[in-house]
């Protein structure tokens, strides 16, 4: 029996939440708890991040990012987490949001230079 898009979306959100938990980040599906259409697909303990999860073979990155930007709250970085079958999770975010993150990473010494 084919899975409908709502069930596939919910399964993708649970899968991504598990991906974060496996890396030590507390996470759970967002929609089922708040019910608000602008709530993140996945709620995590990473403050200031709005997760939009897309578990599909084809994606329009700009449309997905637009949705994340509209749904995100003030001061939140909208990030689209996407995965196709047989491929790893990837993240999409606006370059203007990525640059400050890279500057912070550099301040804490990431990436570490090889010894």
Backbone torsions as a table, in degrees:
resi	resn	phi	psi	omega
1	UNK	NA	127.8	-178.5
2	UNK	-68.8	147.7	179.2
3	UNK	-86.2	133.5	179.1
4	UNK	-78.8	165.6	-172.1
5	UNK	-64.2	-34.1	178.8
6	UNK	-66.5	-43.4	178.3
7	UNK	-65.5	-40.0	179.5
8	UNK	-65.6	-39.8	177.7
9	UNK	-62.7	-44.4	179.2
10	UNK	-63.9	-40.1	178.3
11	UNK	-64.2	-40.2	177.9
12	UNK	-63.8	-39.4	178.4
13	UNK	-65.0	-42.6	177.4
14	UNK	-64.2	-40.8	179.6
15	UNK	-62.7	-43.0	-179.7
16	UNK	-69.6	-38.9	177.0
17	UNK	-59.9	-40.3	177.3
18	UNK	-65.5	-39.3	176.6
19	UNK	-55.3	-46.7	179.3
20	UNK	-65.9	-44.9	-179.4
21	UNK	-61.1	-37.7	178.5
22	UNK	-63.5	-16.8	178.9
23	UNK	-107.3	16.9	174.1
24	UNK	84.3	13.9	179.9
25	UNK	-108.1	120.9	177.6
26	UNK	-64.3	130.7	-177.6
27	UNK	-156.3	150.3	175.9
28	UNK	-154.8	163.2	174.9
29	UNK	-59.9	143.3	-178.3
30	UNK	-94.4	-44.9	-172.4
31	UNK	-57.6	-41.9	-174.9
32	UNK	-67.0	-22.3	-177.7
33	UNK	-90.4	-42.6	-175.5
34	UNK	-98.2	-30.3	179.5
35	UNK	74.8	-3.4	-178.7
36	UNK	-79.4	136.8	-178.9
37	UNK	-64.9	-21.0	-179.9
38	UNK	-98.7	9.0	177.2
39	UNK	-74.1	151.5	179.7
40	UNK	-65.6	152.6	176.7
41	UNK	-64.0	-36.8	178.1
42	UNK	-130.7	130.5	176.4
43	UNK	-99.4	130.2	179.6
44	UNK	-132.1	170.7	177.9
45	UNK	-84.5	10.0	171.8
46	UNK	-83.1	101.6	-176.2
47	UNK	-67.9	145.3	176.4
48	UNK	81.1	15.4	178.8
49	UNK	-119.5	132.2	174.0
50	UNK	-111.3	113.2	-177.6
51	UNK	-91.8	126.6	169.6
52	UNK	-113.5	120.0	-174.1
53	UNK	-106.9	129.3	178.1
54	UNK	-126.9	114.3	179.2
55	UNK	-114.3	83.3	-173.3
56	UNK	-148.3	159.1	179.5
57	UNK	-75.3	-36.4	-179.4
58	UNK	-122.1	140.9	-178.7
59	UNK	-145.0	142.4	169.3
60	UNK	-98.6	104.2	-175.2
61	UNK	-57.7	-39.1	-179.9
62	UNK	-67.8	-39.8	178.1
63	UNK	-64.9	-43.6	179.4
64	UNK	-63.6	-43.5	179.8
65	UNK	-67.6	-37.9	175.8
66	UNK	-58.2	-45.3	179.2
67	UNK	-61.2	-44.4	179.5
68	UNK	-62.4	-40.1	-179.6
69	UNK	-67.1	-41.0	179.0
70	UNK	-65.8	-40.9	-176.2
71	UNK	-79.7	-20.3	-176.0
72	UNK	-73.1	152.9	178.9
73	UNK	-87.5	171.7	178.2
74	UNK	-57.9	128.1	177.7
75	UNK	82.3	3.0	178.0
76	UNK	-95.7	143.6	175.4
77	UNK	-91.0	116.2	178.1
78	UNK	-78.7	124.9	-179.8
79	UNK	-128.7	131.2	175.5
80	UNK	-97.3	121.9	173.6
81	UNK	-99.5	124.6	-176.3
82	UNK	-131.6	143.0	175.3
83	UNK	-147.8	133.6	170.8
84	UNK	-96.4	164.8	176.5
85	UNK	-57.9	132.8	176.0
86	UNK	73.2	9.9	-178.9
87	UNK	-123.6	158.2	178.7
88	UNK	-76.5	163.3	174.6
89	UNK	-65.5	144.1	173.8
90	UNK	-132.2	161.8	-179.4
91	UNK	-121.0	142.7	174.9
92	UNK	-125.0	131.8	174.7
93	UNK	-152.3	160.4	-179.9
94	UNK	-65.6	141.8	179.8
95	UNK	-57.5	-35.2	178.5
96	UNK	-65.3	-23.6	174.6
97	UNK	-86.6	-29.9	-179.3
98	UNK	-71.3	-40.0	-173.8
99	UNK	-57.5	-47.5	177.4
100	UNK	-63.2	-32.6	177.4
101	UNK	-65.6	-40.4	177.9
102	UNK	-67.1	-37.1	177.3
103	UNK	-63.8	-42.4	177.0
104	UNK	-63.8	-42.5	179.2
105	UNK	-59.4	-41.0	179.5
106	UNK	-64.4	-37.0	178.8
107	UNK	-62.2	-34.4	-180.0
108	UNK	-92.6	6.7	173.3
109	UNK	87.4	26.7	176.3
110	UNK	-111.1	139.3	-3.6
111	UNK	-76.7	151.8	179.5
112	UNK	-74.1	135.8	177.8
113	UNK	-76.2	145.5	179.8
114	UNK	-63.0	144.9	-178.0
115	UNK	-77.4	NA	NA
